[in-house]
Amino acid sequence: MEAARPVSDNGVMMDSQKAILEVGAAAAASRGGRPRDPALDDAIITATRRRLVLDGYSKMTIGEIASDAGVSRPTIYRRWPGKLELTIDALDYGLRAQRDTFPNLRLEELPALEAFTEAVRRVDPRYFNPDAMVLMGNFMGETIRTPELLAVVFEYAVEPRVKLVERVLADLQRRGDVRADIDIHTIATMCFGSYYAAFLRAEHDRNVLAEQVVAVLWPGIAAQ
């Protein structure tokens, strides 16, 4: 099923935001020239992620990123058309890096309770990046100034995590381990939101949060 697209405050689908992402992807795919140095790419992405946390998107500049990465501004512009495309790659880098740190487990082969708990653990925005909550707060603060960032966050930082929980719950439904009538979308959203609530309540022991959330939800969703 196609993921629902984000909507603006007046309910209009943000097709322009989707178009911006598509343009950025097309620009990245069409870039040619000399072979790129992966070490430089990593340094630029790392510097971008740091600047996003420290400065936020609006105040972040290509010049500061170049200085932090030890490269020139033209070096960055040969790789990315602008700040938005660089931010997209920085978010995608974080998601891929998080996936690389996951334990080598096949969730579909785990017992039901273990599979659900592991999915909830992986939905944690700070699983890989301890500054993820600050980063996400900066992005949400840009909603008015730079509304197209909402589509970037939705596609690269929210949906891949929430969809993981939805896929695991759908698989457990097929296996007969959870009730067929549960609202998978809402449950996955609650799991994702629990990490934000814990952060705002200064409950920083994330090691037990997945188990705590599952302990509350499981009795209501498990098949009888």
Accessible surface in RSA format (square Angstrom, percent):
REM  Atomic radii and reference values for relative SASA: ProtOr
REM  Chains: A
REM  Algorithm: Lee & Richards
REM  Probe-radius: 1.40
REM  Slices: 20
REM RES _ NUM      All-atoms   Total-Side   Main-Chain    Non-polar    All polar
REM                ABS   REL    ABS   REL    ABS   REL    ABS   REL    ABS   REL
RES MET A   1   231.67 120.0 147.66  97.7  84.01 200.0 123.08 104.6 108.59 143.9
RES GLU A   2   137.98  79.2 108.46  82.1  29.52  70.3  59.54 115.2  78.44  64.0
RES ALA A   3    32.39  29.8  21.70  33.5  10.70  24.3  22.40  31.6   9.99  26.5
RES ALA A   4    81.10  74.6  61.75  95.3  19.35  44.0  72.37 101.9   8.73  23.1
RES ARG A   5    87.77  36.9  78.81  40.2   8.96  21.3  19.76  27.0  68.01  41.2
RES PRO A   6    24.70  18.0  15.55  14.2   9.15  33.3  24.70  20.4   0.00   0.0
RES VAL A   7    72.57  47.8  59.19  53.6  13.38  32.2  59.19  51.4  13.38  36.3
RES SER A   8    37.86  32.0  28.42  37.9   9.44  21.7  33.03  70.3   4.83   6.8
RES ASP A   9   161.48 113.1 120.98 120.4  40.50  95.8  45.13 106.2 116.34 116.0
RES ASN A  10   118.73  81.9  82.28  79.5  36.45  87.8  46.25 111.3  72.48  70.1
RES GLY A  11    49.59  61.2   0.00   N/A  49.59  61.2  27.86  76.5  21.73  48.7
RES VAL A  12    92.36  60.8  87.36  79.1   5.00  12.1  92.15  80.1   0.21   0.6
RES MET A  13    83.82  43.4  75.78  50.2   8.04  19.1  75.78  64.4   8.04  10.7
RES MET A  14    20.55  10.6  12.98   8.6   7.57  18.0  11.34   9.6   9.21  12.2
RES ASP A  15    78.26  54.8  72.50  72.2   5.75  13.6  35.76  84.2  42.49  42.4
RES SER A  16    78.47  66.3  67.78  90.5  10.69  24.6  50.65 107.9  27.82  39.0
RES GLN A  17     7.46   4.2   7.08   5.2   0.38   0.9   3.21   6.8   4.25   3.2
RES LYS A  18    92.16  45.0  90.81  55.7   1.36   3.2  54.08  48.7  38.09  40.6
RES ALA A  19    45.73  42.0  43.94  67.8   1.79   4.1  45.46  64.0   0.28   0.7
RES ILE A  20    53.84  30.6  50.75  37.8   3.09   7.4  52.85  38.1   0.99   2.7
RES LEU A  21    14.80   8.2  11.12   8.0   3.68   9.2  11.38   8.0   3.42   9.2
RES GLU A  22    98.14  56.3  90.20  68.2   7.94  18.9  44.13  85.4  54.01  44.1
RES VAL A  23    97.34  64.0  94.24  85.3   3.09   7.5  96.37  83.7   0.97   2.6
RES GLY A  24     5.26   6.5   0.00   N/A   5.26   6.5   3.13   8.6   2.12   4.8
RES ALA A  25    61.70  56.7  47.72  73.6  13.98  31.8  55.84  78.6   5.86  15.5
RES ALA A  26    61.32  56.4  50.85  78.5  10.46  23.8  58.85  82.9   2.47   6.5
RES ALA A  27    25.28  23.2  18.65  28.8   6.64  15.1  24.21  34.1   1.07   2.8
RES ALA A  28    41.80  38.4  28.01  43.2  13.79  31.4  28.15  39.6  13.65  36.2
RES ALA A  29    90.14  82.9  50.12  77.3  40.02  91.0  61.62  86.8  28.52  75.5
RES SER A  30    90.81  76.7  56.83  75.8  33.98  78.3  50.36 107.3  40.45  56.7
RES ARG A  31    60.69  25.5  30.34  15.5  30.35  72.3  32.11  43.9  28.59  17.3
RES GLY A  32    68.18  84.1   0.00   N/A  68.18  84.1  36.74 100.8  31.43  70.4
RES GLY A  33    78.24  96.5   0.00   N/A  78.24  96.5  40.37 110.8  37.86  84.8
RES ARG A  34   185.35  77.8 164.96  84.1  20.38  48.5  64.76  88.5 120.59  73.1
RES PRO A  35   128.21  93.4 103.65  94.5  24.55  89.3 115.27  95.2  12.94  80.4
RES ARG A  36    95.24  40.0  73.45  37.4  21.79  51.9  47.45  64.8  47.79  29.0
RES ASP A  37    65.26  45.7  60.00  59.7   5.26  12.4  23.89  56.2  41.37  41.3
RES PRO A  38    97.91  71.4  94.90  86.5   3.02  11.0  97.91  80.8   0.00   0.0
RES ALA A  39    68.90  63.4  55.33  85.4  13.57  30.9  61.48  86.6   7.42  19.7
RES LEU A  40    61.25  34.1  61.11  43.7   0.14   0.4  61.25  43.0   0.00   0.0
RES ASP A  41    24.51  17.2  24.50  24.4   0.01   0.0  11.63  27.4  12.88  12.8
RES ASP A  42    72.99  51.1  72.67  72.3   0.32   0.8  17.73  41.7  55.26  55.1
RES ALA A  43    36.32  33.4  25.09  38.7  11.23  25.6  33.95  47.8   2.37   6.3
RES ILE A  44     0.00   0.0   0.00   0.0   0.00   0.0   0.00   0.0   0.00   0.0
RES ILE A  45    10.09   5.7  10.09   7.5   0.00   0.0  10.09   7.3   0.00   0.0
RES THR A  46    79.29  56.4  77.60  78.7   1.69   4.0  64.45  86.6  14.84  22.4
RES ALA A  47     6.44   5.9   2.36   3.6   4.07   9.3   6.13   8.6   0.31   0.8
RES THR A  48     0.00   0.0   0.00   0.0   0.00   0.0   0.00   0.0   0.00   0.0
RES ARG A  49    29.15  12.2  28.39  14.5   0.76   1.8  11.39  15.6  17.76  10.8
RES ARG A  50   123.75  52.0 115.79  59.0   7.96  19.0  53.09  72.6  70.66  42.8
RES ARG A  51    41.36  17.4  41.36  21.1   0.00   0.0   0.00   0.0  41.36  25.1
RES LEU A  52     1.76   1.0   1.66   1.2   0.09   0.2   1.66   1.2   0.09   0.2
RES VAL A  53    26.80  17.6  19.60  17.7   7.20  17.4  19.60  17.0   7.20  19.5
RES LEU A  54   104.36  58.1  70.29  50.3  34.07  85.6  73.23  51.4  31.13  83.8
RES ASP A  55    39.82  27.9  23.75  23.6  16.07  38.0   9.91  23.3  29.91  29.8
RES GLY A  56     6.83   8.4   0.00   N/A   6.83   8.4   6.39  17.5   0.44   1.0
RES TYR A  57    17.27   8.1  16.31   9.3   0.96   2.5   7.49   5.6   9.79  12.1
RES SER A  58    47.88  40.5  23.82  31.8  24.06  55.4  24.72  52.6  23.16  32.5
RES LYS A  59   159.37  77.7 144.59  88.7  14.78  35.2  93.82  84.4  65.55  69.8
RES MET A  60     1.33   0.7   0.00   0.0   1.33   3.2   0.00   0.0   1.33   1.8
RES THR A  61    63.65  45.3  59.93  60.8   3.71   8.8  60.58  81.4   3.06   4.6
RES ILE A  62    12.39   7.0   9.51   7.1   2.88   6.9   9.51   6.8   2.88   7.8
RES GLY A  63    24.76  30.5   0.00   N/A  24.76  30.5  18.66  51.2   6.10  13.7
RES GLU A  64    69.16  39.7  65.81  49.8   3.35   8.0  26.45  51.2  42.71  34.9
RES ILE A  65     0.00   0.0   0.00   0.0   0.00   0.0   0.00   0.0   0.00   0.0
RES ALA A  66     4.20   3.9   4.20   6.5   0.00   0.0   4.20   5.9   0.00   0.0
RES SER A  67    87.36  73.8  60.11  80.2  27.25  62.8  33.30  70.9  54.06  75.7
RES ASP A  68    59.84  41.9  22.28  22.2  37.56  88.8  13.34  31.4  46.51  46.4
RES ALA A  69    17.72  16.3   0.00   0.0  17.72  40.3   4.61   6.5  13.11  34.7
RES GLY A  70    68.09  84.0   0.00   N/A  68.09  84.0  36.53 100.2  31.57  70.7
RES VAL A  71    25.31  16.7   3.71   3.4  21.60  52.1  13.75  12.0  11.56  31.4
RES SER A  72    56.17  47.5  44.06  58.8  12.12  27.9  44.63  95.0  11.54  16.2
RES ARG A  73   120.01  50.4 117.02  59.7   2.99   7.1  41.78  57.1  78.23  47.4
RES PRO A  74    77.07  56.2  73.03  66.6   4.05  14.7  76.86  63.5   0.22   1.3
RES THR A  75    13.24   9.4  13.24  13.4   0.00   0.0   2.04   2.7  11.20  16.9
RES ILE A  76     0.69   0.4   0.69   0.5   0.00   0.0   0.69   0.5   0.00   0.0
RES TYR A  77    94.25  44.0  77.20  43.9  17.05  44.4  56.09  42.1  38.16  47.0
RES ARG A  78   132.24  55.5 109.28  55.7  22.96  54.7  63.33  86.6  68.91  41.8
RES ARG A  79    16.54   6.9  16.54   8.4   0.00   0.0   1.13   1.5  15.40   9.3
RES TRP A  80     4.76   1.9   4.23   2.0   0.53   1.2   4.40   2.3   0.36   0.6
RES PRO A  81    68.73  50.1  37.30  34.0  31.44 114.3  47.43  39.2  21.31 132.4
RES GLY A  82    16.73  20.6   0.00   N/A  16.73  20.6  16.55  45.4   0.18   0.4
RES LYS A  83    49.46  24.1  43.46  26.7   6.00  14.3  26.87  24.2  22.59  24.1
RES LEU A  84    21.44  11.9  19.55  14.0   1.89   4.8  19.55  13.7   1.89   5.1
RES GLU A  85    30.47  17.5  28.39  21.5   2.07   4.9   5.38  10.4  25.09  20.5
RES LEU A  86     0.00   0.0   0.00   0.0   0.00   0.0   0.00   0.0   0.00   0.0
RES THR A  87     0.00   0.0   0.00   0.0   0.00   0.0   0.00   0.0   0.00   0.0
RES ILE A  88    12.71   7.2  12.71   9.5   0.00   0.0  12.71   9.1   0.00   0.0
RES ASP A  89    43.73  30.6  42.58  42.4   1.15   2.7   9.08  21.4  34.65  34.6
RES ALA A  90     0.63   0.6   0.47   0.7   0.16   0.4   0.63   0.9   0.00   0.0
RES LEU A  91    11.60   6.5   7.89   5.6   3.71   9.3   8.00   5.6   3.60   9.7
RES ASP A  92    39.91  28.0  39.91  39.7   0.00   0.0   1.83   4.3  38.08  38.0
RES TYR A  93    62.07  29.0  61.69  35.1   0.38   1.0  27.41  20.6  34.66  42.7
RES GLY A  94     6.23   7.7   0.00   N/A   6.23   7.7   5.33  14.6   0.90   2.0
RES LEU A  95    12.47   6.9  11.34   8.1   1.13   2.8  11.34   8.0   1.13   3.0
RES ARG A  96   118.00  49.5 116.87  59.6   1.14   2.7  49.33  67.4  68.67  41.6
RES ALA A  97    16.56  15.2  11.15  17.2   5.40  12.3  15.15  21.3   1.40   3.7
RES GLN A  98     2.22   1.2   2.22   1.6   0.00   0.0   0.17   0.4   2.06   1.6
RES ARG A  99   122.38  51.4 110.46  56.3  11.92  28.4  37.75  51.6  84.64  51.3
RES ASP A 100   124.01  86.9  89.77  89.4  34.24  81.0  30.02  70.6  94.00  93.7
RES THR A 101    72.34  51.4  46.87  47.5  25.47  60.7  54.22  72.8  18.11  27.4
RES PHE A 102    40.46  20.2  24.36  15.1  16.10  41.9  24.36  14.8  16.10  46.1
RES PRO A 103    62.21  45.3  46.80  42.7  15.40  56.0  58.76  48.5   3.45  21.4
RES ASN A 104   156.28 107.8 123.10 119.0  33.17  79.9  40.39  97.2 115.88 112.0
RES LEU A 105    76.39  42.5  58.20  41.6  18.19  45.7  60.30  42.3  16.09  43.3
RES ARG A 106   145.23  61.0 136.06  69.4   9.17  21.8  50.79  69.4  94.44  57.2
RES LEU A 107    16.21   9.0  13.50   9.7   2.72   6.8  13.68   9.6   2.53   6.8
RES GLU A 108    84.99  48.8  69.45  52.5  15.54  37.0  42.95  83.1  42.04  34.3
RES GLU A 109   122.74  70.5  88.79  67.2  33.95  80.8  41.14  79.6  81.59  66.6
RES LEU A 110    31.53  17.6  30.76  22.0   0.77   1.9  30.99  21.8   0.54   1.4
RES PRO A 111    78.62  57.3  69.24  63.1   9.38  34.1  78.09  64.5   0.53   3.3
RES ALA A 112    15.39  14.1  10.67  16.5   4.72  10.7  10.67  15.0   4.72  12.5
RES LEU A 113    86.00  47.9  84.15  60.2   1.85   4.7  84.15  59.1   1.85   5.0
RES GLU A 114    97.47  56.0  91.30  69.1   6.17  14.7  39.57  76.5  57.90  47.3
RES ALA A 115     0.66   0.6   0.66   1.0   0.00   0.0   0.66   0.9   0.00   0.0
RES PHE A 116     0.00   0.0   0.00   0.0   0.00   0.0   0.00   0.0   0.00   0.0
RES THR A 117    15.99  11.4  15.99  16.2   0.00   0.0  11.07  14.9   4.92   7.4
RES GLU A 118    10.61   6.1  10.51   8.0   0.09   0.2   2.55   4.9   8.06   6.6
RES ALA A 119     0.00   0.0   0.00   0.0   0.00   0.0   0.00   0.0   0.00   0.0
RES VAL A 120     0.04   0.0   0.04   0.0   0.00   0.0   0.04   0.0   0.00   0.0
RES ARG A 121    74.38  31.2  74.16  37.8   0.22   0.5  38.66  52.8  35.72  21.7
RES ARG A 122    18.75   7.9  17.69   9.0   1.05   2.5   0.00   0.0  18.75  11.4
RES VAL A 123     0.00   0.0   0.00   0.0   0.00   0.0   0.00   0.0   0.00   0.0
RES ASP A 124     6.52   4.6   6.52   6.5   0.00   0.0   1.15   2.7   5.37   5.4
RES PRO A 125     5.97   4.3   3.42   3.1   2.55   9.3   3.42   2.8   2.55  15.8
RES ARG A 126    23.08   9.7  19.68  10.0   3.40   8.1   0.30   0.4  22.79  13.8
RES TYR A 127    55.12  25.7  31.32  17.8  23.81  61.9  22.05  16.6  33.07  40.8
RES PHE A 128    75.64  37.8  55.82  34.6  19.82  51.6  58.70  35.6  16.94  48.5
RES ASN A 129    22.83  15.7  21.41  20.7   1.42   3.4   8.23  19.8  14.60  14.1
RES PRO A 130   102.02  74.4  88.61  80.8  13.41  48.8  89.22  73.7  12.80  79.6
RES ASP A 131    64.70  45.3  64.29  64.0   0.41   1.0   0.94   2.2  63.76  63.6
RES ALA A 132     7.41   6.8   7.41  11.4   0.00   0.0   7.41  10.4   0.00   0.0
RES MET A 133     9.70   5.0   2.74   1.8   6.96  16.6   1.94   1.6   7.76  10.3
RES VAL A 134    69.11  45.5  62.13  56.2   6.98  16.8  68.14  59.2   0.97   2.6
RES LEU A 135     8.49   4.7   8.49   6.1   0.00   0.0   8.49   6.0   0.00   0.0
RES MET A 136    12.73   6.6  12.71   8.4   0.03   0.1   8.63   7.3   4.11   5.4
RES GLY A 137    35.23  43.4   0.00   N/A  35.23  43.4  25.64  70.4   9.59  21.5
RES ASN A 138    42.79  29.5  34.91  33.7   7.88  19.0   8.42  20.3  34.37  33.2
RES PHE A 139     7.09   3.5   2.72   1.7   4.37  11.4   2.93   1.8   4.16  11.9
RES MET A 140   109.33  56.6  96.47  63.8  12.86  30.6  59.18  50.3  50.15  66.4
RES GLY A 141    46.03  56.8   0.00   N/A  46.03  56.8  33.13  90.9  12.90  28.9
RES GLU A 142     6.46   3.7   6.46   4.9   0.00   0.0   0.04   0.1   6.42   5.2
RES THR A 143    58.63  41.7  54.96  55.7   3.68   8.8  47.17  63.4  11.46  17.3
RES ILE A 144   164.06  93.4 143.13 106.6  20.94  50.5 148.38 106.9  15.68  42.5
RES ARG A 145   158.85  66.7 124.72  63.6  34.13  81.3  62.87  85.9  95.98  58.2
RES THR A 146    16.26  11.6  15.83  16.0   0.43   1.0   8.03  10.8   8.23  12.4
RES PRO A 147    62.19  45.3  61.93  56.5   0.26   1.0  62.05  51.2   0.14   0.9
RES GLU A 148    43.74  25.1  42.74  32.3   1.00   2.4   2.29   4.4  41.45  33.8
RES LEU A 149     0.77   0.4   0.77   0.5   0.00   0.0   0.77   0.5   0.00   0.0
RES LEU A 150    64.97  36.2  60.24  43.1   4.73  11.9  63.92  44.9   1.06   2.8
RES ALA A 151     4.75   4.4   4.07   6.3   0.67   1.5   4.18   5.9   0.57   1.5
RES VAL A 152     0.00   0.0   0.00   0.0   0.00   0.0   0.00   0.0   0.00   0.0
RES VAL A 153     9.53   6.3   9.53   8.6   0.00   0.0   9.53   8.3   0.00   0.0
RES PHE A 154    47.45  23.7  46.41  28.7   1.04   2.7  47.39  28.7   0.06   0.2
RES GLU A 155    81.78  47.0  73.33  55.5   8.46  20.1  27.48  53.1  54.31  44.3
RES TYR A 156    41.23  19.2  40.16  22.8   1.07   2.8  16.53  12.4  24.70  30.4
RES ALA A 157     6.22   5.7   5.22   8.1   1.00   2.3   5.39   7.6   0.82   2.2
RES VAL A 158    31.61  20.8  31.61  28.6   0.00   0.0  31.61  27.5   0.00   0.0
RES GLU A 159    29.81  17.1  29.81  22.6   0.00   0.0  11.45  22.2  18.36  15.0
RES PRO A 160    27.89  20.3  13.67  12.5  14.22  51.7  22.29  18.4   5.60  34.8
RES ARG A 161    25.54  10.7  23.17  11.8   2.37   5.6   5.14   7.0  20.41  12.4
RES VAL A 162     8.37   5.5   8.37   7.6   0.00   0.0   8.37   7.3   0.00   0.0
RES LYS A 163    57.02  27.8  57.02  35.0   0.00   0.0  32.49  29.2  24.52  26.1
RES LEU A 164    27.16  15.1  27.16  19.4   0.00   0.0  27.16  19.1   0.00   0.0
RES VAL A 165     0.00   0.0   0.00   0.0   0.00   0.0   0.00   0.0   0.00   0.0
RES GLU A 166    21.26  12.2  20.21  15.3   1.05   2.5  10.99  21.3  10.27   8.4
RES ARG A 167   140.33  58.9 134.05  68.3   6.29  15.0  73.42 100.3  66.91  40.6
RES VAL A 168    12.68   8.3  10.31   9.3   2.38   5.7  12.65  11.0   0.03   0.1
RES LEU A 169     0.00   0.0   0.00   0.0   0.00   0.0   0.00   0.0   0.00   0.0
RES ALA A 170    27.87  25.6  26.92  41.5   0.95   2.2  27.03  38.1   0.84   2.2
RES ASP A 171    30.74  21.5  30.74  30.6   0.00   0.0   9.48  22.3  21.26  21.2
RES LEU A 172     0.54   0.3   0.54   0.4   0.00   0.0   0.54   0.4   0.00   0.0
RES GLN A 173    47.07  26.3  32.05  23.4  15.02  35.8  10.14  21.6  36.93  28.0
RES ARG A 174   180.05  75.6 139.79  71.3  40.25  95.8  79.79 109.0 100.26  60.8
RES ARG A 175    94.16  39.5  59.39  30.3  34.77  82.8  43.33  59.2  50.83  30.8
RES GLY A 176    47.08  58.1   0.00   N/A  47.08  58.1  30.39  83.4  16.69  37.4
RES ASP A 177    45.85  32.1  38.05  37.9   7.81  18.5   5.21  12.3  40.64  40.5
RES VAL A 178     4.39   2.9   0.00   0.0   4.39  10.6   0.00   0.0   4.39  11.9
RES ARG A 179    90.66  38.1  85.95  43.8   4.70  11.2  28.19  38.5  62.47  37.9
RES ALA A 180    95.09  87.4  67.91 104.8  27.18  61.8  68.30  96.2  26.79  71.0
RES ASP A 181   107.62  75.4  73.33  73.0  34.30  81.1  49.84 117.3  57.78  57.6
RES ILE A 182    19.87  11.3   3.41   2.5  16.46  39.7   7.49   5.4  12.37  33.6
RES ASP A 183    83.17  58.3  71.98  71.6  11.19  26.5  38.99  91.8  44.18  44.1
RES ILE A 184    32.69  18.6  28.88  21.5   3.81   9.2  28.88  20.8   3.81  10.3
RES HIS A 185   117.32  64.1 113.90  79.2   3.42   8.7  79.08  81.5  38.24  44.5
RES THR A 186    59.13  42.1  57.95  58.7   1.18   2.8  43.38  58.3  15.75  23.8
RES ILE A 187    14.52   8.3  14.52  10.8   0.00   0.0  14.52  10.5   0.00   0.0
RES ALA A 188     0.00   0.0   0.00   0.0   0.00   0.0   0.00   0.0   0.00   0.0
RES THR A 189    68.02  48.4  66.58  67.5   1.44   3.4  62.41  83.8   5.61   8.5
RES MET A 190   100.69  52.1  87.82  58.1  12.86  30.6  80.66  68.6  20.02  26.5
RES CYS A 191     0.00   0.0   0.00   0.0   0.00   0.0   0.00   0.0   0.00   0.0
RES PHE A 192    20.04  10.0  20.04  12.4   0.00   0.0  20.04  12.2   0.00   0.0
RES GLY A 193    30.43  37.5   0.00   N/A  30.43  37.5  26.58  72.9   3.85   8.6
RES SER A 194    22.29  18.8  14.06  18.8   8.22  18.9  20.28  43.2   2.01   2.8
RES TYR A 195     3.24   1.5   2.73   1.6   0.51   1.3   1.57   1.2   1.67   2.1
RES TYR A 196    41.16  19.2  40.77  23.2   0.38   1.0  40.74  30.6   0.42   0.5
RES ALA A 197    49.88  45.9  44.34  68.4   5.54  12.6  49.25  69.4   0.64   1.7
RES ALA A 198     5.88   5.4   3.64   5.6   2.24   5.1   5.38   7.6   0.50   1.3
RES PHE A 199    64.04  32.0  57.67  35.7   6.37  16.6  57.67  35.0   6.37  18.2
RES LEU A 200   145.37  81.0 112.38  80.4  32.99  82.9 115.04  80.8  30.32  81.6
RES ARG A 201   176.68  74.2 152.44  77.7  24.23  57.7  44.17  60.4 132.51  80.3
RES ALA A 202    69.00  63.4  50.76  78.3  18.24  41.5  51.03  71.9  17.97  47.6
RES GLU A 203    89.63  51.5  81.51  61.7   8.12  19.3  40.97  79.2  48.67  39.7
RES HIS A 204   110.06  60.2  90.60  63.0  19.46  49.8  71.29  73.5  38.77  45.1
RES ASP A 205    87.86  61.5  70.68  70.3  17.18  40.6  40.90  96.3  46.96  46.8
RES ARG A 206    71.13  29.9  59.74  30.5  11.39  27.1   5.63   7.7  65.50  39.7
RES ASN A 207   127.98  88.3 108.59 104.9  19.39  46.7  29.48  71.0  98.50  95.2
RES VAL A 208    64.10  42.2  63.93  57.9   0.17   0.4  64.10  55.7   0.00   0.0
RES LEU A 209    19.34  10.8  19.30  13.8   0.04   0.1  19.34  13.6   0.00   0.0
RES ALA A 210     1.08   1.0   1.08   1.7   0.00   0.0   1.08   1.5   0.00   0.0
RES GLU A 211    77.02  44.2  70.96  53.7   6.06  14.4  56.20 108.7  20.82  17.0
RES GLN A 212    99.13  55.4  93.69  68.5   5.44  13.0  39.85  84.8  59.28  45.0
RES VAL A 213    21.76  14.3  17.61  15.9   4.15  10.0  21.70  18.9   0.05   0.1
RES VAL A 214     4.64   3.1   4.64   4.2   0.00   0.0   4.64   4.0   0.00   0.0
RES ALA A 215    68.75  63.2  46.89  72.4  21.86  49.7  57.22  80.6  11.53  30.5
RES VAL A 216   121.62  80.0 100.38  90.9  21.24  51.2 106.68  92.7  14.95  40.5
RES LEU A 217    24.14  13.4  21.13  15.1   3.01   7.6  23.30  16.4   0.84   2.3
RES TRP A 218    44.11  17.7  44.11  21.4   0.00   0.0  28.25  15.1  15.86  25.7
RES PRO A 219    93.13  67.9  70.51  64.3  22.62  82.2  78.88  65.1  14.24  88.5
RES GLY A 220    40.77  50.3   0.00   N/A  40.77  50.3  36.12  99.1   4.66  10.4
RES ILE A 221    10.13   5.8  10.13   7.5   0.00   0.0  10.13   7.3   0.00   0.0
RES ALA A 222    17.10  15.7  17.10  26.4   0.00   0.0  17.10  24.1   0.00   0.0
RES ALA A 223    44.05  40.5  22.65  35.0  21.40  48.7  23.39  32.9  20.66  54.7
RES GLN A 224   195.53 109.3 124.64  91.1  70.89 168.8  92.07 196.0 103.46  78.5
END  Absolute sums over single chains surface
CHAIN  1 A    12006.7       9554.0       2452.7       7091.9       4914.9
END  Absolute sums over all chains
TOTAL         12006.7       9554.0       2452.7       7091.9       4914.9
